[in-house]
Amino acid sequence: MTDPFSTEISKTLQYRRDQHLYRSRRILATNDGRQVNIDNKTLLSFCSNDYLGLSQHPEIRKALQDGVNRHGVGSGAAHLISGHSNAHHQLEEELADFVERPRALLFSTGYMANLGSVQALLGKSDAIFEDRLNHASLIDAGLNSGARFHRYPHGNIDSLSSLLTKSKKNKKLVVTDGVFSMDGDVAPLKQLANCAREHNAWLMVDDAHGIGVMGKQGRGTLNHFQLGTHDVPVLMATCGKAMGTFGAFPFKINTGIIICYRHLSHCQARQ
């Protein structure tokens, strides 16, 4: 006899199949950065975020092996409990230097970078303003922060300015992707920075898809538009895309704090 819980789950799954919304994983056998073998078929890959193929770079692969040999494969506990490793510390300094920010703080994933940054900066007495096409991690971060949540039409500076003018909150944070992951267009960062400044708000940019491919030596969209820390106090970028490894790094500059997510192996590659 089928219980009601199982019956409802089966109905929901069938509905998703009927709507062509049911997704299943394909088994990936090999990946050389350009070609993949899936279900015994060799295909060209056009869907990877490994834009530069660095995940297959021999120096980075060797650095990962060397890192495991030197440091093992587990952290043991949080940094504040068991200690902050020298490898992570070196990586923080190199990443901060690369994006021209004063300091970095390592975390584990880009999703957590956005959640941690926004929730650390905002509370129930504050307000957040997000582009309607922002990544889901930014949307979740804004909603979970408890701040008054606003969404403005994609790239619409006038609409954002109107929302900021109406807001009576003391702390206001404007959040946008640098390069939008689904459409591939670039946010009007100079106009957003000016708008935020005029309304005494901070601007946060998620540069997950800009870092590594835009700006001088891949330093990202802020470098591309020649925007500094006073223009964009909070920056987040990832290493799991063009940099070919794993994680992300957000930066809050006015107090000298940067939150960064990244695999420690690349630190060894830079030594």
C-alpha positions as CSV (number, residue, x, y, z in Angstrom):
1,M,0.0,0.0,0.0
2,T,1.5,3.3,-1.1
3,D,1.5,6.1,1.5
4,P,0.3,9.6,0.8
5,F,3.7,11.1,0.9
6,S,5.1,8.8,-1.8
7,T,1.9,9.3,-3.9
8,E,2.4,13.1,-3.9
9,I,6.1,12.8,-4.7
10,S,5.3,10.6,-7.7
11,K,2.6,13.0,-8.9
12,T,5.1,15.9,-8.7
13,L,7.8,14.0,-10.5
14,Q,5.4,13.0,-13.3
15,Y,4.2,16.6,-13.7
16,R,7.8,17.7,-14.1
17,R,8.3,15.0,-16.8
18,D,5.1,16.1,-18.6
19,Q,6.3,19.7,-18.6
20,H,9.8,18.6,-19.8
21,L,11.3,20.0,-16.5
22,Y,12.7,16.8,-15.2
23,R,16.5,16.7,-15.3
24,S,18.9,13.9,-15.1
25,R,22.7,13.7,-14.9
26,R,24.9,12.5,-17.7
27,I,27.9,10.4,-16.8
28,L,31.1,12.2,-17.8
29,A,33.9,9.8,-18.5
30,T,36.7,12.1,-19.8
31,N,37.2,15.9,-20.2
32,D,40.3,17.5,-21.8
33,G,38.9,21.0,-21.7
34,R,37.6,20.9,-25.2
35,Q,36.2,17.5,-25.8
36,V,34.1,15.4,-23.4
37,N,33.0,11.8,-23.4
38,I,29.5,11.4,-22.3
39,D,27.5,8.2,-22.6
40,N,30.3,6.7,-24.7
41,K,30.1,9.6,-27.2
42,T,32.9,12.1,-27.8
43,L,31.5,15.6,-28.1
44,L,32.8,19.2,-28.3
45,S,31.9,21.1,-25.1
46,F,30.3,24.5,-25.4
47,C,28.7,24.6,-21.9
48,S,31.7,24.7,-19.6
49,N,32.6,27.7,-17.6
50,D,36.3,26.7,-17.8
51,Y,36.7,29.5,-20.4
52,L,40.5,29.3,-20.7
53,G,40.9,25.6,-20.2
54,L,43.1,26.2,-17.2
55,S,41.6,23.2,-15.3
56,Q,43.7,21.0,-17.6
57,H,46.9,23.2,-17.4
58,P,49.8,20.9,-16.5
59,E,51.2,23.4,-14.0
60,I,47.9,23.7,-12.1
61,R,47.4,19.9,-12.2
62,K,50.9,19.4,-10.7
63,A,50.2,22.1,-8.1
64,L,47.2,20.2,-6.9
65,Q,49.2,17.0,-6.6
66,D,52.0,18.9,-4.7
67,G,49.4,20.5,-2.5
68,V,47.9,17.1,-1.5
69,N,51.4,15.7,-0.8
70,R,52.3,18.6,1.4
71,H,49.0,19.4,3.2
72,G,46.8,16.3,2.9
73,V,43.1,16.4,1.7
74,G,41.1,17.6,4.6
75,S,41.0,20.8,6.7
76,G,40.3,19.1,10.0
77,A,38.2,22.0,11.3
78,A,37.4,25.7,10.7
79,H,40.3,28.1,10.5
80,L,39.5,29.7,13.8
81,I,39.6,26.3,15.6
82,S,42.5,24.4,14.1
83,G,44.5,27.3,12.6
84,H,44.8,29.2,9.3
85,S,47.3,27.4,7.1
86,N,50.3,29.1,5.6
87,A,49.1,28.0,2.1
88,H,45.8,29.7,2.5
89,H,47.5,32.8,3.8
90,Q,49.8,33.0,0.8
91,L,46.8,32.5,-1.5
92,E,44.9,35.3,0.2
93,E,47.7,37.7,-0.3
94,E,48.2,36.8,-4.0
95,L,44.5,37.0,-4.8
96,A,44.2,40.4,-3.1
97,D,47.2,41.7,-5.1
98,F,45.7,40.3,-8.3
99,V,42.4,42.2,-8.0
100,E,44.1,45.2,-6.4
101,R,42.4,45.0,-3.1
102,P,44.1,45.2,0.3
103,R,43.2,41.8,1.8
104,A,41.5,38.5,1.3
105,L,39.7,36.0,3.6
106,L,39.3,32.4,2.2
107,F,36.0,30.5,2.2
108,S,34.8,27.4,0.4
109,T,32.3,28.2,-2.4
110,G,31.0,31.1,-4.4
111,Y,27.4,30.6,-3.3
112,M,28.5,30.8,0.3
113,A,30.6,33.9,-0.6
114,N,27.5,35.8,-1.6
115,L,25.4,34.5,1.3
116,G,28.1,35.3,3.8
117,S,28.9,38.8,2.5
118,V,25.4,40.1,2.1
119,Q,24.2,38.7,5.4
120,A,27.3,40.1,7.2
121,L,26.6,43.6,5.8
122,L,22.9,43.9,6.1
123,G,20.1,43.3,8.6
124,K,16.4,43.9,9.1
125,S,16.8,47.7,9.4
126,D,18.6,47.9,6.0
127,A,17.7,47.7,2.3
128,I,19.1,45.8,-0.7
129,F,18.5,46.6,-4.4
130,E,19.2,43.8,-6.9
131,D,19.1,43.5,-10.7
132,R,16.2,41.3,-11.8
133,L,18.6,38.9,-13.6
134,N,21.1,38.5,-10.8
135,H,22.4,35.0,-10.0
136,A,20.3,32.9,-7.7
137,S,22.9,33.1,-4.9
138,L,22.6,36.9,-4.8
139,I,18.8,36.6,-4.7
140,D,19.0,34.1,-1.8
141,A,21.5,36.2,0.0
142,G,19.3,39.3,-0.2
143,L,16.2,37.4,1.0
144,N,18.0,35.7,3.8
145,S,19.6,38.9,5.0
146,G,16.2,40.1,6.3
147,A,16.8,43.5,4.7
148,R,14.0,45.3,2.7
149,F,14.3,43.5,-0.7
150,H,14.0,45.4,-3.9
151,R,14.5,44.3,-7.5
152,Y,14.9,46.7,-10.4
153,P,14.5,45.9,-14.1
154,H,17.6,44.6,-15.8
155,G,20.2,47.3,-16.1
156,N,17.7,50.1,-15.6
157,I,19.5,52.9,-13.8
158,D,16.4,55.2,-13.7
159,S,14.3,52.6,-12.0
160,L,17.1,51.9,-9.5
161,S,17.5,55.6,-8.8
162,S,13.8,55.9,-8.1
163,L,13.8,53.0,-5.7
164,L,16.9,54.4,-3.8
165,T,15.3,57.8,-3.6
166,K,12.1,56.3,-2.0
167,S,14.1,54.2,0.5
168,K,14.4,55.7,4.0
169,K,16.9,53.1,5.2
170,N,20.3,54.2,6.4
171,K,22.3,51.3,4.9
172,K,21.5,50.6,1.3
173,L,23.3,48.0,-0.8
174,V,23.0,47.7,-4.6
175,V,24.0,44.3,-6.0
176,T,24.6,43.2,-9.6
177,D,26.4,40.6,-11.6
178,G,29.4,42.0,-13.6
179,V,28.8,39.7,-16.5
180,F,25.3,38.1,-16.4
181,S,25.7,34.3,-16.6
182,M,22.6,33.5,-18.7
183,D,22.6,36.5,-21.2
184,G,26.3,37.2,-21.4
185,D,25.8,41.0,-21.3
186,V,27.8,43.3,-19.0
187,A,26.3,45.5,-16.3
188,P,26.5,49.3,-16.7
189,L,29.0,49.4,-13.8
190,K,30.0,53.1,-14.2
191,Q,26.4,54.3,-14.1
192,L,25.6,51.9,-11.2
193,A,28.6,53.2,-9.3
194,N,27.5,56.8,-9.8
195,C,23.9,56.1,-8.9
196,A,24.9,54.3,-5.7
197,R,27.2,57.1,-4.7
198,E,24.6,59.8,-5.3
199,H,22.2,57.9,-2.9
200,N,24.9,57.1,-0.3
201,A,24.6,53.4,-1.0
202,W,27.3,50.8,-1.5
203,L,27.7,48.8,-4.7
204,M,28.5,45.1,-4.7
205,V,29.5,43.3,-8.0
206,D,29.5,39.6,-8.5
207,D,32.2,39.1,-11.1
208,A,32.1,35.4,-11.4
209,H,32.0,35.4,-15.2
210,G,34.2,38.4,-15.7
211,I,37.3,37.5,-13.7
212,G,39.9,35.9,-15.8
213,V,38.5,37.0,-19.1
214,M,37.9,40.8,-18.8
215,G,40.3,43.6,-17.9
216,K,44.0,43.7,-17.9
217,Q,45.4,40.2,-17.4
218,G,41.9,39.0,-16.6
219,R,41.5,41.2,-13.5
220,G,37.8,41.5,-14.2
221,T,35.1,43.9,-15.1
222,L,36.1,46.5,-12.5
223,N,39.5,46.7,-14.0
224,H,37.9,46.8,-17.5
225,F,35.9,49.9,-16.5
226,Q,38.7,51.3,-14.4
227,L,36.7,51.3,-11.2
228,G,38.3,51.3,-7.8
229,T,37.4,50.4,-4.3
230,H,35.6,53.7,-3.7
231,D,33.4,53.0,-6.7
232,V,32.7,49.4,-5.8
233,P,33.2,48.7,-2.1
234,V,32.2,45.0,-2.4
235,L,33.5,42.7,-5.0
236,M,32.9,38.9,-5.4
237,A,34.5,36.8,-8.1
238,T,35.1,33.1,-8.5
239,C,38.0,30.7,-9.3
240,G,35.7,27.9,-10.5
241,K,35.2,29.4,-14.0
242,A,38.0,31.1,-16.0
243,M,40.6,30.3,-13.4
244,G,39.9,26.6,-13.8
245,T,39.8,25.5,-10.2
246,F,37.1,25.9,-7.5
247,G,35.4,28.6,-5.4
248,A,35.1,32.4,-5.3
249,F,36.2,35.5,-3.6
250,P,34.2,38.6,-2.5
251,F,35.9,41.7,-1.3
252,K,34.6,44.4,1.1
253,I,37.1,47.2,0.9
254,N,36.1,50.1,3.2
255,T,37.1,48.1,6.3
256,G,39.9,46.2,4.5
257,I,38.0,42.9,4.5
258,I,37.9,40.6,1.5
259,I,36.1,37.3,1.5
260,C,37.7,34.8,-1.0
261,Y,36.9,31.3,-2.1
262,R,39.4,29.2,-3.9
263,H,41.2,25.9,-4.0
264,L,44.6,26.2,-2.3
265,S,46.4,24.3,-5.0
266,H,47.0,27.4,-7.2
267,C,48.9,29.0,-4.3
268,Q,51.6,26.3,-4.8
269,A,51.6,26.9,-8.6
270,R,52.5,30.6,-8.0
271,Q,55.5,29.8,-5.7
